[in-house]
């Protein structure tokens, strides 16, 4: 069992390594044997010392998942909701994704996936499979179909 000071220090290292949301910090405290009011006091201290900042976390999470994993807005939004991020922070996080870059990324993903599809498929089936793939990655279906039509696949 950790003392309060040891738990605080452990969480400071945990949060300094990479941005964390409140729920991840809370889960880590439960792993260390802390729960209830003592855990919340540590969370408050981490927030006060700027180790935890949900808006900063949401923004960096959205930027990272879009740029590195090329996820769409729906998927990023749902992942943030699962981490119990507030609607305000999610809205701020979505501003990190540039509209033109978003559409370009969608088109690049579409072209990459199209090249990987089996040749000789019926054109309708091919388009449907491409759209399904991109919607599963979190892109808006209207935007996906617009990109498919623009690229004439």
Z-matrix of the N, CA and C atoms (Angstrom, degrees):
N
C 1 1.449
C 2 1.523 1 109.72
N 3 1.296 2 115.50 1 132.48
C 4 1.463 3 122.13 2 -179.79
C 5 1.529 4 110.11 3 -84.19
N 6 1.318 5 116.03 4 149.29
C 7 1.457 6 119.95 5 169.24
C 8 1.525 7 106.79 6 -79.65
N 9 1.337 8 116.41 7 168.79
C 10 1.464 9 120.39 8 -179.42
C 11 1.529 10 111.11 9 -61.08
N 12 1.342 11 116.52 10 -40.01
C 13 1.467 12 120.23 11 -179.70
C 14 1.527 13 111.04 12 -67.12
N 15 1.332 14 116.29 13 -40.76
C 16 1.473 15 120.14 14 179.15
C 17 1.528 16 110.52 15 -65.83
N 18 1.318 17 116.72 16 -41.70
C 19 1.464 18 120.74 17 179.58
C 20 1.529 19 110.08 18 -64.32
N 21 1.331 20 116.27 19 -42.27
C 22 1.465 21 120.11 20 178.48
C 23 1.523 22 110.43 21 -62.09
N 24 1.311 23 116.81 22 -45.24
C 25 1.464 24 120.52 23 179.66
C 26 1.532 25 111.41 24 -63.26
N 27 1.333 26 116.33 25 -42.40
C 28 1.468 27 120.50 26 178.52
C 29 1.532 28 110.80 27 -61.30
N 30 1.330 29 116.00 28 -41.94
C 31 1.464 30 119.53 29 179.60
C 32 1.526 31 111.74 30 -71.08
N 33 1.307 32 117.72 31 -32.71
C 34 1.466 33 120.03 32 176.41
C 35 1.523 34 110.01 33 -62.90
N 36 1.316 35 117.09 34 -42.76
C 37 1.469 36 120.29 35 176.72
C 38 1.522 37 110.61 36 -65.13
N 39 1.323 38 116.27 37 -42.25
C 40 1.464 39 122.52 38 -179.38
C 41 1.535 40 110.66 39 -60.92
N 42 1.328 41 116.67 40 -42.33
C 43 1.464 42 120.98 41 -177.88
C 44 1.523 43 112.42 42 -81.17
N 45 1.324 44 117.73 43 -26.11
C 46 1.464 45 120.60 44 179.96
C 47 1.525 46 110.68 45 -74.15
N 48 1.328 47 116.75 46 -29.32
C 49 1.470 48 121.40 47 -178.60
C 50 1.526 49 110.85 48 -63.71
N 51 1.334 50 116.11 49 -40.45
C 52 1.462 51 121.20 50 -177.84
C 53 1.522 52 107.83 51 -159.95
N 54 1.343 53 116.78 52 152.22
C 55 1.465 54 119.68 53 178.36
C 56 1.516 55 109.76 54 -59.02
N 57 1.314 56 116.12 55 136.29
C 58 1.460 57 122.31 56 178.82
C 59 1.524 58 109.02 57 -127.98
N 60 1.324 59 115.52 58 153.35
C 61 1.463 60 119.35 59 172.89
C 62 1.522 61 108.41 60 -91.83
N 63 1.311 62 115.98 61 168.73
C 64 1.463 63 120.71 62 -178.04
C 65 1.526 64 111.12 63 -59.22
N 66 1.330 65 116.38 64 -40.09
C 67 1.468 66 119.69 65 -176.90
C 68 1.535 67 111.55 66 -65.90
N 69 1.324 68 117.71 67 -38.13
C 70 1.477 69 119.93 68 177.90
C 71 1.524 70 110.24 69 -65.18
N 72 1.329 71 116.75 70 -40.28
C 73 1.467 72 120.37 71 178.34
C 74 1.529 73 110.19 72 -66.15
N 75 1.321 74 116.48 73 -41.16
C 76 1.460 75 121.02 74 178.78
C 77 1.537 76 110.29 75 -63.08
N 78 1.324 77 116.87 76 -43.08
C 79 1.472 78 120.96 77 178.25
C 80 1.522 79 111.16 78 -62.03
N 81 1.319 80 116.39 79 -40.34
C 82 1.468 81 120.88 80 178.81
C 83 1.529 82 110.17 81 -64.19
N 84 1.318 83 116.51 82 -39.86
C 85 1.467 84 119.67 83 177.32
C 86 1.529 85 111.26 84 -62.98
N 87 1.323 86 117.34 85 -39.94
C 88 1.463 87 120.37 86 177.89
C 89 1.519 88 110.65 87 -63.80
N 90 1.336 89 116.60 88 -36.93
C 91 1.477 90 120.15 89 175.68
C 92 1.529 91 111.07 90 -61.49
N 93 1.329 92 115.51 91 -35.37
C 94 1.458 93 120.57 92 -179.24
C 95 1.531 94 112.42 93 -81.26
N 96 1.328 95 116.73 94 -1.82
C 97 1.452 96 120.37 95 177.98
C 98 1.509 97 114.74 96 95.18
N 99 1.321 98 116.82 97 15.87
C 100 1.458 99 121.08 98 179.43
C 101 1.513 100 109.27 99 -109.60
N 102 1.316 101 116.28 100 138.14
C 103 1.452 102 121.57 101 176.17
C 104 1.512 103 109.65 102 -153.06
N 105 1.310 104 116.10 103 170.46
C 106 1.454 105 121.17 104 176.48
C 107 1.514 106 114.18 105 65.98
N 108 1.331 107 116.65 106 -147.20
C 109 1.470 108 121.38 107 -176.34
C 110 1.532 109 115.41 108 -57.32
N 111 1.354 110 120.84 109 -40.46
C 112 1.473 111 118.37 110 177.93
C 113 1.532 112 112.52 111 -61.26
N 114 1.322 113 116.79 112 -37.23
C 115 1.467 114 120.62 113 178.77
C 116 1.523 115 110.19 114 -67.13
N 117 1.316 116 117.07 115 -41.56
C 118 1.462 117 120.48 116 -179.46
C 119 1.531 118 111.11 117 -65.66
N 120 1.331 119 117.31 118 -34.65
C 121 1.463 120 120.07 119 176.66
C 122 1.527 121 110.93 120 -63.57
N 123 1.319 122 116.17 121 -40.17
C 124 1.469 123 120.27 122 177.93
C 125 1.523 124 110.03 123 -66.49
N 126 1.334 125 117.43 124 -40.69
C 127 1.471 126 121.69 125 178.15
C 128 1.529 127 109.35 126 -60.63
N 129 1.327 128 117.31 127 -44.62
C 130 1.470 129 121.40 128 179.74
C 131 1.525 130 110.19 129 -61.08
N 132 1.321 131 116.81 130 -41.97
C 133 1.465 132 119.85 131 179.59
C 134 1.533 133 111.20 132 -65.95
N 135 1.331 134 117.23 133 -38.60
C 136 1.468 135 120.93 134 177.70
C 137 1.527 136 111.19 135 -64.59
N 138 1.319 137 116.35 136 -37.44
C 139 1.463 138 120.42 137 178.22
C 140 1.528 139 109.57 138 -67.87
N 141 1.325 140 116.26 139 -44.66
C 142 1.458 141 120.89 140 -178.92
C 143 1.531 142 111.12 141 -61.86
N 144 1.336 143 116.86 142 -37.52
C 145 1.470 144 121.31 143 -179.39
C 146 1.528 145 112.90 144 -86.82
N 147 1.344 146 116.88 145 7.55
C 148 1.470 147 123.78 146 175.96
C 149 1.537 148 113.65 147 68.50
N 150 1.329 149 117.18 148 20.51
C 151 1.461 150 119.11 149 173.22
C 152 1.529 151 109.99 150 -77.17
N 153 1.319 152 115.98 151 -31.23
C 154 1.461 153 122.01 152 178.21
C 155 1.521 154 109.20 153 -117.12
N 156 1.321 155 115.94 154 132.02
C 157 1.461 156 121.78 155 175.82
C 158 1.529 157 105.92 156 -152.92
N 159 1.324 158 116.28 157 108.06
C 160 1.463 159 120.10 158 -174.41
C 161 1.523 160 112.79 159 -63.69
N 162 1.318 161 117.86 160 -37.96
C 163 1.462 162 119.30 161 -179.75
C 164 1.530 163 110.20 162 -66.53
N 165 1.320 164 116.67 163 -43.56
C 166 1.469 165 120.64 164 177.76
C 167 1.532 166 110.09 165 -61.39
N 168 1.344 167 116.44 166 -42.94
C 169 1.458 168 120.60 167 178.27
C 170 1.531 169 110.71 168 -61.03
N 171 1.332 170 116.64 169 -48.83
C 172 1.468 171 120.71 170 -176.94
C 173 1.529 172 111.10 171 -61.55
N 174 1.319 173 116.59 172 -42.25
C 175 1.466 174 120.24 173 179.62
C 176 1.529 175 111.16 174 -64.17
N 177 1.313 176 117.15 175 -46.87
C 178 1.472 177 119.46 176 -178.36
C 179 1.526 178 110.81 177 -69.17
N 180 1.327 179 117.49 178 -34.63
C 181 1.460 180 121.38 179 177.97
C 182 1.531 181 110.20 180 -63.75
N 183 1.330 182 116.22 181 -48.29
C 184 1.469 183 120.24 182 -179.74
C 185 1.522 184 110.98 183 -62.40
N 186 1.333 185 117.00 184 -45.46
C 187 1.468 186 121.17 185 178.52
C 188 1.520 187 110.81 186 -58.99
N 189 1.322 188 115.94 187 -47.88
C 190 1.461 189 120.86 188 -176.28
C 191 1.514 190 112.95 189 -65.71
N 192 1.314 191 117.68 190 -46.69
C 193 1.466 192 120.65 191 -177.90
C 194 1.524 193 111.17 192 -67.95
N 195 1.328 194 116.68 193 -32.61
C 196 1.461 195 118.52 194 177.50
C 197 1.519 196 110.94 195 -72.79
N 198 1.321 197 117.10 196 -48.03
C 199 1.468 198 120.18 197 -175.02
C 200 1.529 199 112.80 198 -74.70
N 201 1.317 200 117.29 199 -39.33
C 202 1.465 201 120.01 200 -174.57
C 203 1.532 202 112.50 201 -89.19
N 204 1.319 203 116.78 202 -46.91
C 205 1.464 204 120.41 203 -176.33
C 206 1.519 205 113.14 204 -99.02
N 207 1.336 206 115.83 205 -8.62
C 208 1.465 207 122.28 206 178.86
C 209 1.533 208 111.92 207 57.69
N 210 1.329 209 115.90 208 44.93
C 211 1.461 210 121.51 209 176.00
C 212 1.517 211 109.37 210 -81.26
N 213 1.333 212 115.51 211 154.08
C 214 1.454 213 121.75 212 174.73
C 215 1.519 214 111.23 213 -85.36
N 216 1.338 215 114.13 214 171.83
C 217 1.468 216 120.10 215 -176.74
C 218 1.524 217 113.26 216 -61.69
N 219 1.324 218 118.22 217 -40.75
C 220 1.468 219 120.37 218 -178.21
C 221 1.528 220 111.19 219 -60.96
N 222 1.296 221 115.97 220 -44.47
C 223 1.465 222 118.95 221 -178.56
C 224 1.530 223 110.96 222 -66.00
N 225 1.323 224 116.52 223 -43.89
C 226 1.464 225 120.10 224 178.85
C 227 1.525 226 109.76 225 -61.31
N 228 1.322 227 116.81 226 -45.49
C 229 1.470 228 121.26 227 -179.56
C 230 1.533 229 110.50 228 -60.68
N 231 1.323 230 117.29 229 -44.47
C 232 1.465 231 120.33 230 -179.71
C 233 1.522 232 111.92 231 -65.65
N 234 1.320 233 117.03 232 -39.24
C 235 1.466 234 120.04 233 177.99
C 236 1.523 235 110.74 234 -64.61
N 237 1.313 236 117.30 235 -39.09
C 238 1.463 237 120.34 236 177.45
C 239 1.525 238 110.76 237 -66.66
N 240 1.332 239 117.15 238 -39.28
C 241 1.467 240 120.42 239 177.08
C 242 1.519 241 111.07 240 -62.24
N 243 1.329 242 117.33 241 -39.32
C 244 1.462 243 120.66 242 178.64
C 245 1.524 244 111.50 243 -63.79
N 246 1.320 245 116.35 244 -26.39
C 247 1.468 246 120.78 245 178.23
C 248 1.528 247 111.60 246 -89.57
N 249 1.336 248 115.79 247 10.41
C 250 1.467 249 123.49 248 176.39
C 251 1.531 250 112.98 249 60.46
N 252 1.329 251 115.59 250 39.62
C 253 1.456 252 121.88 251 176.49
C 254 1.535 253 107.87 252 -83.25
N 255 1.314 254 117.48 253 141.05
C 256 1.467 255 121.96 254 -177.33
C 257 1.531 256 110.79 255 -66.30
N 258 1.323 257 115.44 256 156.04
C 259 1.467 258 121.40 257 179.52
C 260 1.529 259 110.41 258 -61.07
N 261 1.326 260 117.16 259 -36.94
C 262 1.467 261 121.21 260 178.44
C 263 1.528 262 110.38 261 -60.41
N 264 1.326 263 117.46 262 -46.96
C 265 1.473 264 121.05 263 -178.97
C 266 1.524 265 111.37 264 -67.56
N 267 1.322 266 116.86 265 -35.78
C 268 1.466 267 120.17 266 177.73
C 269 1.527 268 109.49 267 -64.51
N 270 1.339 269 116.23 268 -42.20
C 271 1.466 270 120.18 269 178.60
C 272 1.527 271 110.28 270 -61.69
N 273 1.320 272 117.12 271 -43.11
C 274 1.467 273 121.42 272 177.73
C 275 1.531 274 110.62 273 -63.55
N 276 1.311 275 116.99 274 -38.79
C 277 1.465 276 121.24 275 -179.04
C 278 1.527 277 111.08 276 -64.75
N 279 1.319 278 117.27 277 -36.37
C 280 1.458 279 120.83 278 -178.74
C 281 1.530 280 111.67 279 -67.74
N 282 1.342 281 117.07 280 -21.00
C 283 1.469 282 119.55 281 177.79
C 284 1.529 283 111.66 282 -72.95
N 285 1.324 284 117.62 283 -12.77
C 286 1.463 285 121.78 284 179.11
C 287 1.527 286 111.98 285 -73.92
N 288 1.326 287 117.07 286 -16.30
C 289 1.465 288 121.23 287 -176.41
C 290 1.527 289 108.62 288 -97.16
N 291 1.330 290 116.01 289 114.41
C 292 1.461 291 122.79 290 179.29
C 293 1.530 292 109.47 291 -71.17
N 294 1.333 293 115.98 292 133.92
C 295 1.466 294 122.01 293 -175.84
C 296 1.536 295 112.63 294 -59.68
N 297 1.330 296 117.58 295 -47.20
C 298 1.474 297 121.29 296 -178.32
C 299 1.522 298 110.53 297 -67.44
N 300 1.311 299 116.48 298 -42.24
C 301 1.466 300 120.58 299 178.97
C 302 1.532 301 110.79 300 -64.82
N 303 1.332 302 115.80 301 -35.84
C 304 1.469 303 121.46 302 178.75
C 305 1.530 304 110.46 303 -61.55
N 306 1.337 305 116.30 304 -47.91
C 307 1.460 306 120.03 305 -179.44
C 308 1.531 307 110.92 306 -67.24
N 309 1.332 308 117.77 307 -39.34
C 310 1.468 309 121.05 308 177.23
C 311 1.527 310 111.07 309 -61.80
N 312 1.321 311 116.20 310 -41.74
C 313 1.466 312 120.41 311 179.08
C 314 1.518 313 110.17 312 -64.78
N 315 1.322 314 116.35 313 -42.27
C 316 1.465 315 121.02 314 177.19
C 317 1.528 316 110.12 315 -58.70
N 318 1.319 317 118.15 316 -45.76
C 319 1.469 318 121.92 317 179.84
C 320 1.526 319 111.53 318 -64.34
N 321 1.330 320 117.31 319 -41.08
C 322 1.473 321 120.15 320 178.14
C 323 1.527 322 110.73 321 -63.94
N 324 1.319 323 116.97 322 -42.29
C 325 1.468 324 120.64 323 177.80
C 326 1.532 325 110.49 324 -63.21
N 327 1.320 326 115.71 325 -39.87
C 328 1.461 327 121.01 326 179.02
C 329 1.524 328 110.60 327 -63.43
N 330 1.326 329 117.60 328 -46.09
C 331 1.471 330 120.95 329 179.01
C 332 1.525 331 111.73 330 -64.51
N 333 1.347 332 116.11 331 -40.50
C 334 1.463 333 120.44 332 179.21
C 335 1.532 334 110.71 333 -63.28
N 336 1.323 335 115.80 334 -44.86
C 337 1.466 336 120.09 335 -179.46
C 338 1.528 337 110.76 336 -69.18
N 339 1.325 338 117.23 337 -36.51
C 340 1.456 339 121.04 338 178.97
C 341 1.524 340 110.55 339 -62.56
N 342 1.333 341 117.55 340 -39.62
C 343 1.469 342 121.31 341 178.78
C 344 1.522 343 111.05 342 -66.72
N 345 1.323 344 117.62 343 -26.99
C 346 1.462 345 121.26 344 -178.64
C 347 1.529 346 112.84 345 -84.96
N 348 1.331 347 117.91 346 -14.98
C 349 1.467 348 121.20 347 -179.49
C 350 1.529 349 110.87 348 -69.58
N 351 1.326 350 115.49 349 154.06
C 352 1.472 351 121.07 350 179.43
C 353 1.524 352 110.50 351 -67.22
N 354 1.322 353 116.62 352 137.29
C 355 1.471 354 118.79 353 176.25
C 356 1.534 355 110.33 354 -72.41
N 357 1.319 356 116.12 355 156.13
C 358 1.456 357 121.02 356 175.05
C 359 1.514 358 114.32 357 84.94
N 360 1.323 359 118.36 358 7.37
C 361 1.458 360 120.32 359 177.26
C 362 1.525 361 109.86 360 -76.05
N 363 1.301 362 115.10 361 154.55
C 364 1.462 363 119.79 362 173.48
C 365 1.529 364 107.60 363 -61.39
N 366 1.343 365 118.64 364 135.60
C 367 1.474 366 121.37 365 -175.60
C 368 1.537 367 113.60 366 -56.42
N 369 1.329 368 117.41 367 -38.98
C 370 1.456 369 119.84 368 -179.97
C 371 1.526 370 110.38 369 -65.11
N 372 1.324 371 116.39 370 -44.41
C 373 1.463 372 121.01 371 -179.95
C 374 1.527 373 110.73 372 -63.21
N 375 1.316 374 116.86 373 -41.27
C 376 1.466 375 121.52 374 178.93
C 377 1.542 376 110.37 375 -61.16
N 378 1.338 377 116.49 376 -47.79
C 379 1.459 378 120.87 377 179.54
C 380 1.528 379 110.92 378 -62.04
N 381 1.322 380 116.81 379 -40.73
C 382 1.467 381 121.78 380 -179.97
C 383 1.527 382 110.45 381 -63.51
N 384 1.316 383 116.94 382 -43.77
C 385 1.468 384 121.13 383 -179.83
C 386 1.530 385 111.00 384 -65.73
N 387 1.325 386 116.70 385 -40.23
C 388 1.465 387 120.64 386 177.21
C 389 1.533 388 110.79 387 -62.85
N 390 1.331 389 115.84 388 -44.60
C 391 1.468 390 119.93 389 179.81
C 392 1.529 391 110.40 390 -63.81
N 393 1.314 392 117.70 391 -44.06
C 394 1.471 393 121.00 392 179.41
C 395 1.524 394 110.97 393 -59.70
N 396 1.320 395 116.52 394 -42.73
C 397 1.461 396 121.13 395 -179.27
C 398 1.530 397 110.55 396 -60.42
N 399 1.332 398 116.59 397 -47.81
C 400 1.460 399 120.46 398 -176.60
C 401 1.527 400 112.25 399 -70.74
N 402 1.319 401 117.40 400 -34.38
C 403 1.466 402 120.02 401 176.78
C 404 1.530 403 109.45 402 -66.32
N 405 1.326 404 117.47 403 -37.95
C 406 1.477 405 120.53 404 176.83
C 407 1.520 406 111.60 405 -65.03
N 408 1.313 407 117.09 406 -27.63
C 409 1.473 408 120.87 407 177.52
C 410 1.526 409 111.77 408 -81.14
N 411 1.326 410 116.67 409 -2.20
C 412 1.452 411 120.03 410 172.45
C 413 1.510 412 116.08 411 102.94
N 414 1.322 413 117.52 412 9.71
C 415 1.468 414 119.83 413 178.31
C 416 1.527 415 109.88 414 -85.78
N 417 1.323 416 116.15 415 150.59
C 418 1.449 417 122.23 416 -179.25
C 419 1.521 418 109.68 417 -69.89
N 420 1.337 419 117.25 418 134.96
C 421 1.468 420 120.29 419 -173.75
C 422 1.526 421 112.44 420 -62.73
N 423 1.323 422 118.52 421 -38.08
C 424 1.465 423 120.31 422 177.93
C 425 1.515 424 111.92 423 -61.58
N 426 1.320 425 116.26 424 -40.99
C 427 1.460 426 121.62 425 178.63
C 428 1.532 427 110.96 426 -68.72
N 429 1.326 428 116.16 427 -37.07
C 430 1.472 429 120.73 428 178.38
C 431 1.523 430 109.96 429 -62.81
N 432 1.327 431 116.50 430 -47.55
C 433 1.468 432 119.25 431 -178.84
C 434 1.524 433 111.27 432 -67.54
N 435 1.318 434 116.77 433 -33.67
C 436 1.471 435 119.87 434 175.25
C 437 1.523 436 109.82 435 -62.04
N 438 1.323 437 117.88 436 -44.34
C 439 1.466 438 121.87 437 179.71
C 440 1.527 439 110.79 438 -65.24
N 441 1.325 440 117.13 439 -41.26
C 442 1.471 441 120.39 440 178.23
C 443 1.519 442 110.20 441 -61.31
N 444 1.326 443 117.04 442 -43.40
C 445 1.473 444 120.61 443 179.39
C 446 1.531 445 111.51 444 -69.40
N 447 1.339 446 116.89 445 -37.91
C 448 1.469 447 120.04 446 178.67
C 449 1.528 448 111.62 447 -64.19
N 450 1.323 449 115.90 448 -38.46
C 451 1.461 450 120.08 449 -178.71
C 452 1.523 451 112.38 450 -85.79
N 453 1.340 452 116.40 451 -4.84
C 454 1.465 453 122.83 452 178.47
C 455 1.518 454 113.23 453 52.47
N 456 1.311 455 115.70 454 54.49
C 457 1.471 456 120.75 455 179.11
C 458 1.509 457 110.87 456 -91.17
